[in-house]
Amino acid sequence: MYELSRIRLYSIGPAGARYADTVLDLRGVGDPVPSPAPTQAEFFEDEPVGPPRRPAPAGVLFLENGGGKSVLLKLIFSVMLPGHRNTLGGASSGVLRKFLLADDCGHVALEWQHTVTGESIVVGKVSEWRGRQVSNDPRKFAEAWYSFRPGPGLSLDSLPVAEAASVRPSAEDASTARGRRRTMKGFRDALTEADKAYPHLDVSWVEIHERWNEHLGELGLDPELFRYQREMNADEGEAAGLFAVKNDSDFTDLLLRAVTDTRDTDGLADLVHGFAHKLGRRAELTAERDFTAGSLDLLQRIADAAERREQARGVHAGAERRTRTLARRLSARGAE
């Protein structure tokens, strides 16, 4: 199991609550990890003294209204629960796209620490506008997700979000990014180069929601847990509403949502809905069928009569031709 250790937000957020380059550090204040795994320090980093400690078990973020608390949660959930349907606070299809300016290449990176071994893993999301132009067309909003295991060569501090990134921070809580912001392609290329130089990083790059959800499960970060967190934070942190069941039907729905993947039942629900719609129109469809069957019977009689008439016309025309031929022959014989 993993616990959230650090959060880094870079060049993202709405106009009133933007994150230029912000790191929220929750490390080193919890209990010591029971079975620490061996780690290799960064080149300029001091060797660790003593066993690593777990992140803070709890924390409080104080901000005035409009300061960015909901924005922070939305950005975190955009990494762990991708897709506009999972947007915190409702299914507004454009809320995350409003967090990016035309020239932005926004980053949300989460560092997680294992509760037993102390090993870390970083998962993140990068997004930008194609063509550097803000648009109402969601197809022009590019987003992708990535993961790696931090170590020598790459860490949360040295993410290649800019063309030059310092390996060693110049000051406490200071930005390590220097130079012009990288594009999404430039960022991916930098990750690929780091992965080639340091295979232990185990870099992954994903651009499909469903595949990213599967990848999170493979890493040990269950997206289902974050779905419940999203529901509990839908109304500014009201967790009680999730478990407010009034009857056995509500409890059954809650239990089914907990143990069933909705993707497996969505197709069945659509199928049942389609059949229910048809059953609701059964009387109308039956009357239409009977009317059509009766009409076809009458039309078939008319078609048969028309066919017999055409046959009689053919016989009459043949007899008329033969009679005219006989009359001409008789007239010619009389003249002779």
C-alpha positions as CSV (number, residue, x, y, z in Angstrom):
1,M,0.0,0.0,0.0
2,Y,1.2,3.5,-0.8
3,E,0.7,6.9,0.9
4,L,0.9,10.3,-0.7
5,S,4.3,11.8,-0.1
6,R,4.7,14.9,-2.3
7,I,2.7,16.8,-4.8
8,R,4.2,19.0,-7.6
9,L,2.1,21.3,-9.7
10,Y,3.7,23.2,-12.6
11,S,2.1,25.8,-14.9
12,I,-1.5,24.8,-14.3
13,G,-4.6,26.2,-12.7
14,P,-7.3,28.8,-13.3
15,A,-6.5,32.5,-13.5
16,G,-7.2,33.1,-9.8
17,A,-5.5,30.1,-8.4
18,R,-2.6,29.1,-10.6
19,Y,0.4,27.0,-9.6
20,A,3.5,28.2,-11.3
21,D,5.8,25.6,-9.7
22,T,4.5,24.4,-6.3
23,V,5.6,21.4,-4.2
24,L,3.5,20.2,-1.3
25,D,5.9,18.1,0.9
26,L,4.3,15.6,3.4
27,R,7.5,13.5,3.9
28,G,9.3,12.4,7.0
29,V,6.9,13.1,9.8
30,G,5.1,9.7,10.2
31,D,6.2,6.5,11.8
32,P,9.3,4.7,10.6
33,V,8.7,2.2,7.8
34,P,9.0,-1.4,9.2
35,S,11.1,-3.0,6.4
36,P,13.0,-0.3,4.5
37,A,14.3,-1.3,1.1
38,P,17.9,-0.3,0.1
39,T,18.1,3.0,-1.8
40,Q,20.7,4.8,-3.7
41,A,21.1,8.5,-3.1
42,E,21.3,11.2,-5.7
43,F,24.7,12.4,-6.8
44,F,24.6,15.5,-4.7
45,E,22.4,14.2,-2.0
46,D,23.6,13.3,1.5
47,E,23.3,9.7,2.4
48,P,20.2,9.0,4.5
49,V,20.6,8.7,8.2
50,G,18.3,6.1,9.9
51,P,15.3,4.4,8.4
52,P,12.9,6.4,6.3
53,R,9.7,7.7,7.9
54,R,6.2,7.5,6.4
55,P,4.5,10.7,5.2
56,A,2.2,12.7,7.4
57,P,-0.9,10.7,8.3
58,A,-3.0,13.8,8.1
59,G,-2.8,17.4,7.1
60,V,-4.8,20.6,7.0
61,L,-4.7,23.1,4.1
62,F,-5.8,26.6,5.1
63,L,-6.9,28.8,2.2
64,E,-9.6,31.5,1.8
65,N,-12.5,30.9,-0.5
66,G,-11.3,30.9,-4.1
67,G,-7.7,30.2,-3.0
68,G,-7.5,26.9,-4.9
69,K,-8.5,24.0,-2.5
70,S,-11.0,22.5,-4.9
71,V,-8.6,23.1,-7.8
72,L,-5.9,21.2,-6.0
73,L,-8.3,18.2,-5.4
74,K,-9.5,18.3,-9.0
75,L,-5.9,18.2,-10.3
76,I,-5.0,15.3,-8.0
77,F,-8.0,13.3,-9.0
78,S,-7.3,14.0,-12.7
79,V,-4.2,11.9,-12.2
80,M,-5.8,9.0,-10.3
81,L,-9.2,9.1,-11.9
82,P,-8.8,10.3,-15.5
83,G,-11.8,11.3,-17.6
84,H,-14.3,14.1,-17.5
85,R,-16.9,11.9,-15.9
86,N,-14.8,11.6,-12.8
87,T,-14.2,15.4,-12.4
88,L,-14.6,16.4,-8.8
89,G,-17.7,18.4,-8.1
90,G,-19.7,17.3,-11.1
91,A,-19.3,16.1,-14.7
92,S,-18.6,19.5,-16.3
93,S,-16.9,18.5,-19.5
94,G,-14.6,21.5,-19.7
95,V,-13.5,22.2,-16.1
96,L,-10.0,20.7,-16.5
97,R,-9.5,22.4,-19.9
98,K,-10.1,25.8,-18.2
99,F,-6.9,25.2,-16.1
100,L,-4.6,25.6,-19.1
101,L,-3.6,28.7,-20.9
102,A,-2.6,28.6,-24.6
103,D,1.1,28.5,-23.9
104,D,0.9,26.1,-20.9
105,C,2.2,22.6,-20.7
106,G,0.7,21.7,-17.3
107,H,2.0,19.1,-15.0
108,V,0.5,17.3,-12.0
109,A,2.9,14.8,-10.4
110,L,2.3,12.7,-7.3
111,E,5.0,10.9,-5.4
112,W,3.8,7.9,-3.4
113,Q,5.7,6.0,-0.7
114,H,5.2,2.4,0.2
115,T,4.1,2.0,3.8
116,V,6.3,-1.1,4.4
117,T,9.4,-0.7,2.3
118,G,9.6,3.1,1.9
119,E,10.0,2.7,-1.9
120,S,8.7,5.6,-3.9
121,I,6.9,5.9,-7.2
122,V,5.9,9.0,-9.1
123,V,2.7,9.1,-11.2
124,G,1.7,12.2,-13.2
125,K,-0.3,13.9,-15.8
126,V,0.8,16.3,-18.5
127,S,-1.6,18.3,-20.7
128,E,-1.5,21.1,-23.3
129,W,-3.4,22.7,-26.1
130,R,-2.6,21.4,-29.6
131,G,-1.4,24.3,-31.8
132,R,-1.0,26.5,-28.7
133,Q,-4.6,27.8,-29.1
134,V,-7.4,27.5,-26.6
135,S,-10.4,25.9,-28.2
136,N,-13.9,24.6,-27.3
137,D,-13.1,21.5,-29.3
138,P,-12.1,18.8,-26.7
139,R,-10.1,17.0,-29.5
140,K,-7.6,19.8,-29.4
141,F,-6.9,19.2,-25.7
142,A,-4.0,16.8,-25.4
143,E,-3.3,14.8,-22.2
144,A,-1.2,11.9,-21.2
145,W,-0.1,10.1,-18.0
146,Y,3.3,8.7,-16.9
147,S,4.9,6.9,-14.1
148,F,8.5,6.1,-13.0
149,R,10.4,5.0,-9.9
150,P,12.6,7.9,-8.8
151,G,16.3,7.4,-8.3
152,P,19.6,8.7,-9.8
153,G,18.7,10.3,-13.1
154,L,15.2,11.4,-12.4
155,S,13.0,12.4,-9.4
156,L,10.1,14.6,-8.6
157,D,12.5,17.6,-8.1
158,S,14.2,17.1,-11.4
159,L,11.2,16.5,-13.7
160,P,12.2,17.7,-17.1
161,V,9.3,20.2,-17.3
162,A,11.7,22.9,-18.6
163,E,14.6,22.9,-21.0
164,A,17.1,23.0,-18.1
165,A,16.3,21.3,-14.7
166,S,18.6,21.5,-11.8
167,V,19.6,18.3,-10.2
168,R,20.2,19.9,-6.8
169,P,17.8,22.5,-5.5
170,S,19.4,25.9,-5.0
171,A,17.3,26.6,-1.9
172,E,14.6,25.0,0.2
173,D,11.3,24.9,-1.6
174,A,12.8,26.6,-4.6
175,S,11.9,25.7,-8.1
176,T,14.4,23.4,-9.9
177,A,13.0,24.2,-13.4
178,R,15.0,26.6,-15.4
179,G,14.6,27.9,-19.0
180,R,11.7,27.7,-21.4
181,R,8.8,25.3,-20.7
182,R,9.0,22.0,-22.6
183,T,6.2,20.9,-24.8
184,M,4.5,17.6,-24.2
185,K,6.5,16.0,-26.9
186,G,9.7,17.5,-25.5
187,F,8.8,16.2,-22.0
188,R,8.1,12.7,-23.3
189,D,11.4,12.7,-25.3
190,A,13.3,13.7,-22.1
191,L,11.6,10.9,-20.1
192,T,12.5,8.4,-22.9
193,E,16.1,9.5,-22.8
194,A,16.3,9.3,-19.0
195,D,14.8,5.8,-19.2
196,K,17.4,4.7,-21.7
197,A,20.2,6.0,-19.6
198,Y,18.8,4.7,-16.3
199,P,16.8,1.5,-16.8
200,H,15.9,1.3,-13.1
201,L,13.5,4.2,-13.6
202,D,10.9,1.9,-15.3
203,V,9.3,4.8,-17.2
204,S,5.8,4.3,-18.6
205,W,3.8,6.6,-20.8
206,V,0.0,6.1,-21.4
207,E,-2.5,8.2,-23.4
208,I,-5.7,6.2,-22.9
209,H,-7.9,6.4,-19.8
210,E,-8.7,2.7,-19.5
211,R,-5.1,1.7,-20.0
212,W,-3.9,4.2,-17.4
213,N,-6.5,2.8,-14.9
214,E,-5.1,-0.7,-15.5
215,H,-1.5,0.6,-15.1
216,L,-2.4,2.2,-11.8
217,G,-3.7,-1.2,-10.6
218,E,-0.5,-2.9,-11.7
219,L,1.5,-0.4,-9.7
220,G,-0.5,-1.0,-6.6
221,L,-2.5,2.2,-6.7
222,D,-6.2,1.1,-6.8
223,P,-8.3,3.8,-8.7
224,E,-11.4,2.4,-7.0
225,L,-10.3,3.9,-3.7
226,F,-10.0,7.3,-5.3
227,R,-13.5,7.0,-6.8
228,Y,-14.9,6.9,-3.3
229,Q,-12.7,9.8,-2.2
230,R,-14.1,11.7,-5.2
231,E,-17.6,11.0,-4.1
232,M,-16.9,11.9,-0.5
233,N,-15.4,15.3,-1.6
234,A,-18.1,16.0,-4.1
235,D,-19.7,18.5,-1.7
236,E,-16.7,20.2,-0.1
237,G,-15.6,17.2,2.0
238,E,-19.0,15.8,3.0
239,A,-18.0,12.1,3.5
240,A,-21.2,11.3,5.4
241,G,-23.3,11.6,2.3
242,L,-21.7,8.6,0.7
243,F,-22.9,6.3,3.5
244,A,-26.3,7.9,4.1
245,V,-28.5,4.9,3.2
246,K,-32.2,5.2,3.9
247,N,-33.3,1.7,3.0
248,D,-32.1,-1.7,1.9
249,S,-32.2,-0.6,-1.7
250,D,-29.7,2.2,-1.1
251,F,-27.4,-0.2,0.8
252,T,-27.6,-2.7,-2.0
253,D,-26.7,-0.1,-4.6
254,L,-23.7,1.0,-2.4
255,L,-22.5,-2.6,-2.0
256,L,-22.9,-3.3,-5.8
257,R,-20.9,-0.1,-6.7
258,A,-18.2,-1.2,-4.3
259,V,-17.7,-4.8,-5.6
260,T,-18.7,-4.3,-9.3
261,D,-16.8,-2.6,-12.1
262,T,-19.3,-0.3,-13.7
263,R,-17.6,-0.8,-17.1
264,D,-18.8,-4.4,-17.0
265,T,-22.4,-3.5,-16.3
266,D,-22.8,-0.4,-18.6
267,G,-23.2,-2.6,-21.7
268,L,-25.8,-4.7,-19.9
269,A,-27.6,-1.7,-18.7
270,D,-27.8,-0.3,-22.2
271,L,-29.1,-3.6,-23.5
272,V,-31.8,-3.8,-20.8
273,H,-32.7,-0.2,-21.4
274,G,-33.2,-0.9,-25.1
275,F,-35.4,-3.9,-24.4
276,A,-37.4,-1.9,-21.9
277,H,-38.0,0.8,-24.5
278,K,-39.2,-1.8,-27.0
279,L,-41.5,-3.5,-24.4
280,G,-43.0,-0.1,-23.5
281,R,-44.0,0.3,-27.2
282,R,-45.2,-3.3,-27.5
283,A,-48.9,-2.4,-28.0
284,E,-48.0,0.2,-30.6
285,L,-45.7,-2.2,-32.4
286,T,-48.3,-5.0,-32.3
287,A,-51.0,-2.8,-33.9
288,E,-48.5,-1.7,-36.5
289,R,-47.6,-5.3,-37.2
290,D,-51.3,-6.3,-37.6
291,F,-52.0,-3.3,-39.8
292,T,-49.0,-4.1,-42.0
293,A,-49.9,-7.8,-42.2
294,G,-53.5,-6.9,-43.3
295,S,-52.3,-4.4,-45.8
296,L,-49.9,-6.9,-47.3
297,D,-52.7,-9.4,-47.7
298,L,-54.9,-6.9,-49.6
299,L,-52.0,-5.7,-51.6
300,Q,-51.1,-9.2,-52.6
301,R,-54.7,-9.8,-53.9
302,I,-54.4,-6.7,-56.0
303,A,-51.0,-7.8,-57.3
304,D,-52.4,-11.2,-58.2
305,A,-55.4,-9.6,-60.1
306,A,-53.1,-7.3,-61.9
307,E,-50.9,-10.2,-63.0
308,R,-54.0,-12.1,-64.2
309,R,-55.1,-9.0,-66.1
310,E,-51.7,-8.7,-67.8
311,Q,-52.0,-12.4,-68.8
312,A,-55.5,-11.9,-70.3
313,R,-54.2,-8.8,-72.2
314,G,-51.4,-10.9,-73.6
315,V,-53.8,-13.6,-74.8
316,H,-56.2,-11.0,-76.3
317,A,-53.3,-9.3,-78.1
318,G,-52.1,-12.6,-79.6
319,A,-55.6,-13.5,-80.8
320,E,-56.0,-10.0,-82.4
321,R,-52.7,-10.4,-84.2
322,R,-53.6,-13.8,-85.5
323,T,-57.1,-12.6,-86.6
324,R,-55.6,-9.6,-88.5
325,T,-53.1,-12.0,-90.2
326,L,-56.0,-14.3,-91.3
327,A,-58.0,-11.4,-92.6
328,R,-55.1,-10.2,-94.8
329,R,-54.6,-13.7,-96.2
330,L,-58.3,-14.1,-97.0
331,S,-58.4,-10.8,-98.7
332,A,-55.4,-11.6,-100.8
333,R,-56.9,-15.0,-101.7
334,G,-60.2,-13.4,-102.8
335,A,-58.4,-10.9,-105.0
336,E,-56.4,-13.7,-106.6
